[in-house]
Amino acid sequence: MSLYYFHQVKWADGKKFEDKFVDTLLKYGYKGQYMSENWLKQPLFIQSFAPTSIVHVSDLIDSPKVFLIDGITVRTQDTNQVLMFCNNLSPICSNAMKEKQSG
């Protein structure tokens, strides 16, 4: 399943896309840490090219997250960084991602 959305999309309740996305996952029973009983019932990996989305979602659900990196010259969707290798992430982004890693 692929999801595409515009950052301009706003909901009346002030929630972000990630909030609505996780609400929908939870509504249909998708939850749980990697290999937990809940996760094994309905396996789930949340993937994003946007580092701030991964960080935000990590506060909402404990399921595994995967930070995707595009080509070596492609800028991230949200921080506008070119990520040649994971160790070249900005210190703020890198530390946040380390804290939020799961699985």
Phi and psi restraints in degrees (range 20) as a CNS / XPLOR table:
assign (resid 1 and name C) (resid 2 and name N)
       (resid 2 and name CA) (resid 2 and name C) 1.0 -114.8 20.0 2
assign (resid 2 and name N) (resid 2 and name CA)
       (resid 2 and name C) (resid 3 and name N) 1.0 137.4 20.0 2
assign (resid 2 and name C) (resid 3 and name N)
       (resid 3 and name CA) (resid 3 and name C) 1.0 -121.0 20.0 2
assign (resid 3 and name N) (resid 3 and name CA)
       (resid 3 and name C) (resid 4 and name N) 1.0 129.2 20.0 2
assign (resid 3 and name C) (resid 4 and name N)
       (resid 4 and name CA) (resid 4 and name C) 1.0 -123.7 20.0 2
assign (resid 4 and name N) (resid 4 and name CA)
       (resid 4 and name C) (resid 5 and name N) 1.0 137.4 20.0 2
assign (resid 4 and name C) (resid 5 and name N)
       (resid 5 and name CA) (resid 5 and name C) 1.0 -148.8 20.0 2
assign (resid 5 and name N) (resid 5 and name CA)
       (resid 5 and name C) (resid 6 and name N) 1.0 160.5 20.0 2
assign (resid 5 and name C) (resid 6 and name N)
       (resid 6 and name CA) (resid 6 and name C) 1.0 -98.6 20.0 2
assign (resid 6 and name N) (resid 6 and name CA)
       (resid 6 and name C) (resid 7 and name N) 1.0 138.7 20.0 2
assign (resid 6 and name C) (resid 7 and name N)
       (resid 7 and name CA) (resid 7 and name C) 1.0 -61.6 20.0 2
assign (resid 7 and name N) (resid 7 and name CA)
       (resid 7 and name C) (resid 8 and name N) 1.0 -18.8 20.0 2
assign (resid 7 and name C) (resid 8 and name N)
       (resid 8 and name CA) (resid 8 and name C) 1.0 -76.0 20.0 2
assign (resid 8 and name N) (resid 8 and name CA)
       (resid 8 and name C) (resid 9 and name N) 1.0 -11.5 20.0 2
assign (resid 8 and name C) (resid 9 and name N)
       (resid 9 and name CA) (resid 9 and name C) 1.0 -66.9 20.0 2
assign (resid 9 and name N) (resid 9 and name CA)
       (resid 9 and name C) (resid 10 and name N) 1.0 127.2 20.0 2
assign (resid 9 and name C) (resid 10 and name N)
       (resid 10 and name CA) (resid 10 and name C) 1.0 -128.2 20.0 2
assign (resid 10 and name N) (resid 10 and name CA)
       (resid 10 and name C) (resid 11 and name N) 1.0 142.8 20.0 2
assign (resid 10 and name C) (resid 11 and name N)
       (resid 11 and name CA) (resid 11 and name C) 1.0 -105.7 20.0 2
assign (resid 11 and name N) (resid 11 and name CA)
       (resid 11 and name C) (resid 12 and name N) 1.0 148.6 20.0 2
assign (resid 11 and name C) (resid 12 and name N)
       (resid 12 and name CA) (resid 12 and name C) 1.0 -60.6 20.0 2
assign (resid 12 and name N) (resid 12 and name CA)
       (resid 12 and name C) (resid 13 and name N) 1.0 -30.2 20.0 2
assign (resid 12 and name C) (resid 13 and name N)
       (resid 13 and name CA) (resid 13 and name C) 1.0 -83.6 20.0 2
assign (resid 13 and name N) (resid 13 and name CA)
       (resid 13 and name C) (resid 14 and name N) 1.0 3.4 20.0 2
assign (resid 13 and name C) (resid 14 and name N)
       (resid 14 and name CA) (resid 14 and name C) 1.0 81.8 20.0 2
assign (resid 14 and name N) (resid 14 and name CA)
       (resid 14 and name C) (resid 15 and name N) 1.0 2.7 20.0 2
assign (resid 14 and name C) (resid 15 and name N)
       (resid 15 and name CA) (resid 15 and name C) 1.0 -74.9 20.0 2
assign (resid 15 and name N) (resid 15 and name CA)
       (resid 15 and name C) (resid 16 and name N) 1.0 156.3 20.0 2
assign (resid 15 and name C) (resid 16 and name N)
       (resid 16 and name CA) (resid 16 and name C) 1.0 -90.5 20.0 2
assign (resid 16 and name N) (resid 16 and name CA)
       (resid 16 and name C) (resid 17 and name N) 1.0 168.8 20.0 2
assign (resid 16 and name C) (resid 17 and name N)
       (resid 17 and name CA) (resid 17 and name C) 1.0 -54.5 20.0 2
assign (resid 17 and name N) (resid 17 and name CA)
       (resid 17 and name C) (resid 18 and name N) 1.0 -45.2 20.0 2
assign (resid 17 and name C) (resid 18 and name N)
       (resid 18 and name CA) (resid 18 and name C) 1.0 -60.1 20.0 2
assign (resid 18 and name N) (resid 18 and name CA)
       (resid 18 and name C) (resid 19 and name N) 1.0 -38.3 20.0 2
assign (resid 18 and name C) (resid 19 and name N)
       (resid 19 and name CA) (resid 19 and name C) 1.0 -61.7 20.0 2
assign (resid 19 and name N) (resid 19 and name CA)
       (resid 19 and name C) (resid 20 and name N) 1.0 -47.1 20.0 2
assign (resid 19 and name C) (resid 20 and name N)
       (resid 20 and name CA) (resid 20 and name C) 1.0 -64.8 20.0 2
assign (resid 20 and name N) (resid 20 and name CA)
       (resid 20 and name C) (resid 21 and name N) 1.0 -40.5 20.0 2
assign (resid 20 and name C) (resid 21 and name N)
       (resid 21 and name CA) (resid 21 and name C) 1.0 -61.4 20.0 2
assign (resid 21 and name N) (resid 21 and name CA)
       (resid 21 and name C) (resid 22 and name N) 1.0 -48.9 20.0 2
assign (resid 21 and name C) (resid 22 and name N)
       (resid 22 and name CA) (resid 22 and name C) 1.0 -67.0 20.0 2
assign (resid 22 and name N) (resid 22 and name CA)
       (resid 22 and name C) (resid 23 and name N) 1.0 -39.2 20.0 2
assign (resid 22 and name C) (resid 23 and name N)
       (resid 23 and name CA) (resid 23 and name C) 1.0 -55.0 20.0 2
assign (resid 23 and name N) (resid 23 and name CA)
       (resid 23 and name C) (resid 24 and name N) 1.0 -42.1 20.0 2
assign (resid 23 and name C) (resid 24 and name N)
       (resid 24 and name CA) (resid 24 and name C) 1.0 -67.7 20.0 2
assign (resid 24 and name N) (resid 24 and name CA)
       (resid 24 and name C) (resid 25 and name N) 1.0 -42.8 20.0 2
assign (resid 24 and name C) (resid 25 and name N)
       (resid 25 and name CA) (resid 25 and name C) 1.0 -58.6 20.0 2
assign (resid 25 and name N) (resid 25 and name CA)
       (resid 25 and name C) (resid 26 and name N) 1.0 -48.2 20.0 2
assign (resid 25 and name C) (resid 26 and name N)
       (resid 26 and name CA) (resid 26 and name C) 1.0 -64.3 20.0 2
assign (resid 26 and name N) (resid 26 and name CA)
       (resid 26 and name C) (resid 27 and name N) 1.0 -38.2 20.0 2
assign (resid 26 and name C) (resid 27 and name N)
       (resid 27 and name CA) (resid 27 and name C) 1.0 -57.7 20.0 2
assign (resid 27 and name N) (resid 27 and name CA)
       (resid 27 and name C) (resid 28 and name N) 1.0 -36.4 20.0 2
assign (resid 27 and name C) (resid 28 and name N)
       (resid 28 and name CA) (resid 28 and name C) 1.0 -99.0 20.0 2
assign (resid 28 and name N) (resid 28 and name CA)
       (resid 28 and name C) (resid 29 and name N) 1.0 14.8 20.0 2
assign (resid 28 and name C) (resid 29 and name N)
       (resid 29 and name CA) (resid 29 and name C) 1.0 86.8 20.0 2
assign (resid 29 and name N) (resid 29 and name CA)
       (resid 29 and name C) (resid 30 and name N) 1.0 8.5 20.0 2
assign (resid 29 and name C) (resid 30 and name N)
       (resid 30 and name CA) (resid 30 and name C) 1.0 -83.7 20.0 2
assign (resid 30 and name N) (resid 30 and name CA)
       (resid 30 and name C) (resid 31 and name N) 1.0 117.3 20.0 2
assign (resid 30 and name C) (resid 31 and name N)
       (resid 31 and name CA) (resid 31 and name C) 1.0 -171.3 20.0 2
assign (resid 31 and name N) (resid 31 and name CA)
       (resid 31 and name C) (resid 32 and name N) 1.0 170.9 20.0 2
assign (resid 31 and name C) (resid 32 and name N)
       (resid 32 and name CA) (resid 32 and name C) 1.0 106.7 20.0 2
assign (resid 32 and name N) (resid 32 and name CA)
       (resid 32 and name C) (resid 33 and name N) 1.0 148.4 20.0 2
assign (resid 32 and name C) (resid 33 and name N)
       (resid 33 and name CA) (resid 33 and name C) 1.0 -68.4 20.0 2
assign (resid 33 and name N) (resid 33 and name CA)
       (resid 33 and name C) (resid 34 and name N) 1.0 158.8 20.0 2
assign (resid 33 and name C) (resid 34 and name N)
       (resid 34 and name CA) (resid 34 and name C) 1.0 -51.4 20.0 2
assign (resid 34 and name N) (resid 34 and name CA)
       (resid 34 and name C) (resid 35 and name N) 1.0 128.0 20.0 2
assign (resid 34 and name C) (resid 35 and name N)
       (resid 35 and name CA) (resid 35 and name C) 1.0 68.4 20.0 2
assign (resid 35 and name N) (resid 35 and name CA)
       (resid 35 and name C) (resid 36 and name N) 1.0 10.1 20.0 2
assign (resid 35 and name C) (resid 36 and name N)
       (resid 36 and name CA) (resid 36 and name C) 1.0 -73.6 20.0 2
assign (resid 36 and name N) (resid 36 and name CA)
       (resid 36 and name C) (resid 37 and name N) 1.0 168.5 20.0 2
assign (resid 36 and name C) (resid 37 and name N)
       (resid 37 and name CA) (resid 37 and name C) 1.0 -58.0 20.0 2
assign (resid 37 and name N) (resid 37 and name CA)
       (resid 37 and name C) (resid 38 and name N) 1.0 -45.7 20.0 2
assign (resid 37 and name C) (resid 38 and name N)
       (resid 38 and name CA) (resid 38 and name C) 1.0 -63.4 20.0 2
assign (resid 38 and name N) (resid 38 and name CA)
       (resid 38 and name C) (resid 39 and name N) 1.0 -42.9 20.0 2
assign (resid 38 and name C) (resid 39 and name N)
       (resid 39 and name CA) (resid 39 and name C) 1.0 -65.1 20.0 2
assign (resid 39 and name N) (resid 39 and name CA)
       (resid 39 and name C) (resid 40 and name N) 1.0 -40.6 20.0 2
assign (resid 39 and name C) (resid 40 and name N)
       (resid 40 and name CA) (resid 40 and name C) 1.0 -65.0 20.0 2
assign (resid 40 and name N) (resid 40 and name CA)
       (resid 40 and name C) (resid 41 and name N) 1.0 -28.1 20.0 2
assign (resid 40 and name C) (resid 41 and name N)
       (resid 41 and name CA) (resid 41 and name C) 1.0 -66.6 20.0 2
assign (resid 41 and name N) (resid 41 and name CA)
       (resid 41 and name C) (resid 42 and name N) 1.0 -40.9 20.0 2
assign (resid 41 and name C) (resid 42 and name N)
       (resid 42 and name CA) (resid 42 and name C) 1.0 -143.8 20.0 2
assign (resid 42 and name N) (resid 42 and name CA)
       (resid 42 and name C) (resid 43 and name N) 1.0 84.1 20.0 2
assign (resid 42 and name C) (resid 43 and name N)
       (resid 43 and name CA) (resid 43 and name C) 1.0 -58.9 20.0 2
assign (resid 43 and name N) (resid 43 and name CA)
       (resid 43 and name C) (resid 44 and name N) 1.0 144.6 20.0 2
assign (resid 43 and name C) (resid 44 and name N)
       (resid 44 and name CA) (resid 44 and name C) 1.0 -151.7 20.0 2
assign (resid 44 and name N) (resid 44 and name CA)
       (resid 44 and name C) (resid 45 and name N) 1.0 133.9 20.0 2
assign (resid 44 and name C) (resid 45 and name N)
       (resid 45 and name CA) (resid 45 and name C) 1.0 -127.1 20.0 2
assign (resid 45 and name N) (resid 45 and name CA)
       (resid 45 and name C) (resid 46 and name N) 1.0 126.6 20.0 2
assign (resid 45 and name C) (resid 46 and name N)
       (resid 46 and name CA) (resid 46 and name C) 1.0 -95.9 20.0 2
assign (resid 46 and name N) (resid 46 and name CA)
       (resid 46 and name C) (resid 47 and name N) 1.0 125.3 20.0 2
assign (resid 46 and name C) (resid 47 and name N)
       (resid 47 and name CA) (resid 47 and name C) 1.0 -119.8 20.0 2
assign (resid 47 and name N) (resid 47 and name CA)
       (resid 47 and name C) (resid 48 and name N) 1.0 144.5 20.0 2
assign (resid 47 and name C) (resid 48 and name N)
       (resid 48 and name CA) (resid 48 and name C) 1.0 -156.5 20.0 2
assign (resid 48 and name N) (resid 48 and name CA)
       (resid 48 and name C) (resid 49 and name N) 1.0 147.5 20.0 2
assign (resid 48 and name C) (resid 49 and name N)
       (resid 49 and name CA) (resid 49 and name C) 1.0 -87.4 20.0 2
assign (resid 49 and name N) (resid 49 and name CA)
       (resid 49 and name C) (resid 50 and name N) 1.0 -5.5 20.0 2
assign (resid 49 and name C) (resid 50 and name N)
       (resid 50 and name CA) (resid 50 and name C) 1.0 -105.5 20.0 2
assign (resid 50 and name N) (resid 50 and name CA)
       (resid 50 and name C) (resid 51 and name N) 1.0 111.3 20.0 2
assign (resid 50 and name C) (resid 51 and name N)
       (resid 51 and name CA) (resid 51 and name C) 1.0 -58.9 20.0 2
assign (resid 51 and name N) (resid 51 and name CA)
       (resid 51 and name C) (resid 52 and name N) 1.0 -37.9 20.0 2
assign (resid 51 and name C) (resid 52 and name N)
       (resid 52 and name CA) (resid 52 and name C) 1.0 -68.8 20.0 2
assign (resid 52 and name N) (resid 52 and name CA)
       (resid 52 and name C) (resid 53 and name N) 1.0 -27.8 20.0 2
assign (resid 52 and name C) (resid 53 and name N)
       (resid 53 and name CA) (resid 53 and name C) 1.0 -66.3 20.0 2
assign (resid 53 and name N) (resid 53 and name CA)
       (resid 53 and name C) (resid 54 and name N) 1.0 -43.2 20.0 2
assign (resid 53 and name C) (resid 54 and name N)
       (resid 54 and name CA) (resid 54 and name C) 1.0 -61.2 20.0 2
assign (resid 54 and name N) (resid 54 and name CA)
       (resid 54 and name C) (resid 55 and name N) 1.0 -44.5 20.0 2
assign (resid 54 and name C) (resid 55 and name N)
       (resid 55 and name CA) (resid 55 and name C) 1.0 -63.3 20.0 2
assign (resid 55 and name N) (resid 55 and name CA)
       (resid 55 and name C) (resid 56 and name N) 1.0 -44.7 20.0 2
assign (resid 55 and name C) (resid 56 and name N)
       (resid 56 and name CA) (resid 56 and name C) 1.0 -63.7 20.0 2
assign (resid 56 and name N) (resid 56 and name CA)
       (resid 56 and name C) (resid 57 and name N) 1.0 -45.5 20.0 2
assign (resid 56 and name C) (resid 57 and name N)
       (resid 57 and name CA) (resid 57 and name C) 1.0 -64.1 20.0 2
assign (resid 57 and name N) (resid 57 and name CA)
       (resid 57 and name C) (resid 58 and name N) 1.0 -31.5 20.0 2
assign (resid 57 and name C) (resid 58 and name N)
       (resid 58 and name CA) (resid 58 and name C) 1.0 -62.1 20.0 2
assign (resid 58 and name N) (resid 58 and name CA)
       (resid 58 and name C) (resid 59 and name N) 1.0 -26.1 20.0 2
assign (resid 58 and name C) (resid 59 and name N)
       (resid 59 and name CA) (resid 59 and name C) 1.0 -80.7 20.0 2
assign (resid 59 and name N) (resid 59 and name CA)
       (resid 59 and name C) (resid 60 and name N) 1.0 -9.4 20.0 2
assign (resid 59 and name C) (resid 60 and name N)
       (resid 60 and name CA) (resid 60 and name C) 1.0 -108.1 20.0 2
assign (resid 60 and name N) (resid 60 and name CA)
       (resid 60 and name C) (resid 61 and name N) 1.0 -27.0 20.0 2
assign (resid 60 and name C) (resid 61 and name N)
       (resid 61 and name CA) (resid 61 and name C) 1.0 -151.2 20.0 2
assign (resid 61 and name N) (resid 61 and name CA)
       (resid 61 and name C) (resid 62 and name N) 1.0 146.4 20.0 2
assign (resid 61 and name C) (resid 62 and name N)
       (resid 62 and name CA) (resid 62 and name C) 1.0 -96.7 20.0 2
assign (resid 62 and name N) (resid 62 and name CA)
       (resid 62 and name C) (resid 63 and name N) 1.0 7.2 20.0 2
assign (resid 62 and name C) (resid 63 and name N)
       (resid 63 and name CA) (resid 63 and name C) 1.0 -67.4 20.0 2
assign (resid 63 and name N) (resid 63 and name CA)
       (resid 63 and name C) (resid 64 and name N) 1.0 158.2 20.0 2
assign (resid 63 and name C) (resid 64 and name N)
       (resid 64 and name CA) (resid 64 and name C) 1.0 -62.4 20.0 2
assign (resid 64 and name N) (resid 64 and name CA)
       (resid 64 and name C) (resid 65 and name N) 1.0 140.9 20.0 2
assign (resid 64 and name C) (resid 65 and name N)
       (resid 65 and name CA) (resid 65 and name C) 1.0 -118.1 20.0 2
assign (resid 65 and name N) (resid 65 and name CA)
       (resid 65 and name C) (resid 66 and name N) 1.0 146.1 20.0 2
assign (resid 65 and name C) (resid 66 and name N)
       (resid 66 and name CA) (resid 66 and name C) 1.0 -126.6 20.0 2
assign (resid 66 and name N) (resid 66 and name CA)
       (resid 66 and name C) (resid 67 and name N) 1.0 121.7 20.0 2
assign (resid 66 and name C) (resid 67 and name N)
       (resid 67 and name CA) (resid 67 and name C) 1.0 -89.3 20.0 2
assign (resid 67 and name N) (resid 67 and name CA)
       (resid 67 and name C) (resid 68 and name N) 1.0 117.0 20.0 2
assign (resid 67 and name C) (resid 68 and name N)
       (resid 68 and name CA) (resid 68 and name C) 1.0 -91.1 20.0 2
assign (resid 68 and name N) (resid 68 and name CA)
       (resid 68 and name C) (resid 69 and name N) 1.0 140.9 20.0 2
assign (resid 68 and name C) (resid 69 and name N)
       (resid 69 and name CA) (resid 69 and name C) 1.0 -121.0 20.0 2
assign (resid 69 and name N) (resid 69 and name CA)
       (resid 69 and name C) (resid 70 and name N) 1.0 127.2 20.0 2
assign (resid 69 and name C) (resid 70 and name N)
       (resid 70 and name CA) (resid 70 and name C) 1.0 -81.2 20.0 2
assign (resid 70 and name N) (resid 70 and name CA)
       (resid 70 and name C) (resid 71 and name N) 1.0 -158.6 20.0 2
assign (resid 70 and name C) (resid 71 and name N)
       (resid 71 and name CA) (resid 71 and name C) 1.0 -58.1 20.0 2
assign (resid 71 and name N) (resid 71 and name CA)
       (resid 71 and name C) (resid 72 and name N) 1.0 165.0 20.0 2
assign (resid 71 and name C) (resid 72 and name N)
       (resid 72 and name CA) (resid 72 and name C) 1.0 -71.5 20.0 2
assign (resid 72 and name N) (resid 72 and name CA)
       (resid 72 and name C) (resid 73 and name N) 1.0 -10.2 20.0 2
assign (resid 72 and name C) (resid 73 and name N)
       (resid 73 and name CA) (resid 73 and name C) 1.0 -114.7 20.0 2
assign (resid 73 and name N) (resid 73 and name CA)
       (resid 73 and name C) (resid 74 and name N) 1.0 6.3 20.0 2
assign (resid 73 and name C) (resid 74 and name N)
       (resid 74 and name CA) (resid 74 and name C) 1.0 -91.4 20.0 2
assign (resid 74 and name N) (resid 74 and name CA)
       (resid 74 and name C) (resid 75 and name N) 1.0 131.4 20.0 2
assign (resid 74 and name C) (resid 75 and name N)
       (resid 75 and name CA) (resid 75 and name C) 1.0 -81.6 20.0 2
assign (resid 75 and name N) (resid 75 and name CA)
       (resid 75 and name C) (resid 76 and name N) 1.0 148.8 20.0 2
assign (resid 75 and name C) (resid 76 and name N)
       (resid 76 and name CA) (resid 76 and name C) 1.0 -67.2 20.0 2
assign (resid 76 and name N) (resid 76 and name CA)
       (resid 76 and name C) (resid 77 and name N) 1.0 156.4 20.0 2
assign (resid 76 and name C) (resid 77 and name N)
       (resid 77 and name CA) (resid 77 and name C) 1.0 -66.4 20.0 2
assign (resid 77 and name N) (resid 77 and name CA)
       (resid 77 and name C) (resid 78 and name N) 1.0 -30.6 20.0 2
assign (resid 77 and name C) (resid 78 and name N)
       (resid 78 and name CA) (resid 78 and name C) 1.0 -113.9 20.0 2
assign (resid 78 and name N) (resid 78 and name CA)
       (resid 78 and name C) (resid 79 and name N) 1.0 -35.8 20.0 2
assign (resid 78 and name C) (resid 79 and name N)
       (resid 79 and name CA) (resid 79 and name C) 1.0 -100.3 20.0 2
assign (resid 79 and name N) (resid 79 and name CA)
       (resid 79 and name C) (resid 80 and name N) 1.0 -5.5 20.0 2
assign (resid 79 and name C) (resid 80 and name N)
       (resid 80 and name CA) (resid 80 and name C) 1.0 56.9 20.0 2
assign (resid 80 and name N) (resid 80 and name CA)
       (resid 80 and name C) (resid 81 and name N) 1.0 35.0 20.0 2
assign (resid 80 and name C) (resid 81 and name N)
       (resid 81 and name CA) (resid 81 and name C) 1.0 -100.4 20.0 2
assign (resid 81 and name N) (resid 81 and name CA)
       (resid 81 and name C) (resid 82 and name N) 1.0 149.9 20.0 2
assign (resid 81 and name C) (resid 82 and name N)
       (resid 82 and name CA) (resid 82 and name C) 1.0 -96.2 20.0 2
assign (resid 82 and name N) (resid 82 and name CA)
       (resid 82 and name C) (resid 83 and name N) 1.0 120.7 20.0 2
assign (resid 82 and name C) (resid 83 and name N)
       (resid 83 and name CA) (resid 83 and name C) 1.0 -105.9 20.0 2
assign (resid 83 and name N) (resid 83 and name CA)
       (resid 83 and name C) (resid 84 and name N) 1.0 93.5 20.0 2
assign (resid 83 and name C) (resid 84 and name N)
       (resid 84 and name CA) (resid 84 and name C) 1.0 -69.1 20.0 2
assign (resid 84 and name N) (resid 84 and name CA)
       (resid 84 and name C) (resid 85 and name N) 1.0 -41.7 20.0 2
assign (resid 84 and name C) (resid 85 and name N)
       (resid 85 and name CA) (resid 85 and name C) 1.0 -147.0 20.0 2
assign (resid 85 and name N) (resid 85 and name CA)
       (resid 85 and name C) (resid 86 and name N) 1.0 158.1 20.0 2
assign (resid 85 and name C) (resid 86 and name N)
       (resid 86 and name CA) (resid 86 and name C) 1.0 -58.5 20.0 2
assign (resid 86 and name N) (resid 86 and name CA)
       (resid 86 and name C) (resid 87 and name N) 1.0 -33.6 20.0 2
assign (resid 86 and name C) (resid 87 and name N)
       (resid 87 and name CA) (resid 87 and name C) 1.0 -75.5 20.0 2
assign (resid 87 and name N) (resid 87 and name CA)
       (resid 87 and name C) (resid 88 and name N) 1.0 -1.9 20.0 2
assign (resid 87 and name C) (resid 88 and name N)
       (resid 88 and name CA) (resid 88 and name C) 1.0 -96.7 20.0 2
assign (resid 88 and name N) (resid 88 and name CA)
       (resid 88 and name C) (resid 89 and name N) 1.0 8.0 20.0 2
assign (resid 88 and name C) (resid 89 and name N)
       (resid 89 and name CA) (resid 89 and name C) 1.0 -64.1 20.0 2
assign (resid 89 and name N) (resid 89 and name CA)
       (resid 89 and name C) (resid 90 and name N) 1.0 149.9 20.0 2
assign (resid 89 and name C) (resid 90 and name N)
       (resid 90 and name CA) (resid 90 and name C) 1.0 -59.3 20.0 2
assign (resid 90 and name N) (resid 90 and name CA)
       (resid 90 and name C) (resid 91 and name N) 1.0 150.6 20.0 2
assign (resid 90 and name C) (resid 91 and name N)
       (resid 91 and name CA) (resid 91 and name C) 1.0 -56.7 20.0 2
assign (resid 91 and name N) (resid 91 and name CA)
       (resid 91 and name C) (resid 92 and name N) 1.0 -38.3 20.0 2
assign (resid 91 and name C) (resid 92 and name N)
       (resid 92 and name CA) (resid 92 and name C) 1.0 -64.7 20.0 2
assign (resid 92 and name N) (resid 92 and name CA)
       (resid 92 and name C) (resid 93 and name N) 1.0 -49.4 20.0 2
assign (resid 92 and name C) (resid 93 and name N)
       (resid 93 and name CA) (resid 93 and name C) 1.0 -66.1 20.0 2
assign (resid 93 and name N) (resid 93 and name CA)
       (resid 93 and name C) (resid 94 and name N) 1.0 -43.8 20.0 2
assign (resid 93 and name C) (resid 94 and name N)
       (resid 94 and name CA) (resid 94 and name C) 1.0 -61.1 20.0 2
assign (resid 94 and name N) (resid 94 and name CA)
       (resid 94 and name C) (resid 95 and name N) 1.0 -46.4 20.0 2
assign (resid 94 and name C) (resid 95 and name N)
       (resid 95 and name CA) (resid 95 and name C) 1.0 -64.9 20.0 2
assign (resid 95 and name N) (resid 95 and name CA)
       (resid 95 and name C) (resid 96 and name N) 1.0 -41.9 20.0 2
assign (resid 95 and name C) (resid 96 and name N)
       (resid 96 and name CA) (resid 96 and name C) 1.0 -63.1 20.0 2
assign (resid 96 and name N) (resid 96 and name CA)
       (resid 96 and name C) (resid 97 and name N) 1.0 -41.2 20.0 2
assign (resid 96 and name C) (resid 97 and name N)
       (resid 97 and name CA) (resid 97 and name C) 1.0 -67.0 20.0 2
assign (resid 97 and name N) (resid 97 and name CA)
       (resid 97 and name C) (resid 98 and name N) 1.0 -41.0 20.0 2
assign (resid 97 and name C) (resid 98 and name N)
       (resid 98 and name CA) (resid 98 and name C) 1.0 -60.7 20.0 2
assign (resid 98 and name N) (resid 98 and name CA)
       (resid 98 and name C) (resid 99 and name N) 1.0 -41.0 20.0 2
assign (resid 98 and name C) (resid 99 and name N)
       (resid 99 and name CA) (resid 99 and name C) 1.0 -66.5 20.0 2
assign (resid 99 and name N) (resid 99 and name CA)
       (resid 99 and name C) (resid 100 and name N) 1.0 -30.8 20.0 2
assign (resid 99 and name C) (resid 100 and name N)
       (resid 100 and name CA) (resid 100 and name C) 1.0 -98.2 20.0 2
assign (resid 100 and name N) (resid 100 and name CA)
       (resid 100 and name C) (resid 101 and name N) 1.0 -2.8 20.0 2
assign (resid 100 and name C) (resid 101 and name N)
       (resid 101 and name CA) (resid 101 and name C) 1.0 -62.2 20.0 2
assign (resid 101 and name N) (resid 101 and name CA)
       (resid 101 and name C) (resid 102 and name N) 1.0 146.1 20.0 2
assign (resid 101 and name C) (resid 102 and name N)
       (resid 102 and name CA) (resid 102 and name C) 1.0 -143.4 20.0 2
assign (resid 102 and name N) (resid 102 and name CA)
       (resid 102 and name C) (resid 103 and name N) 1.0 158.2 20.0 2
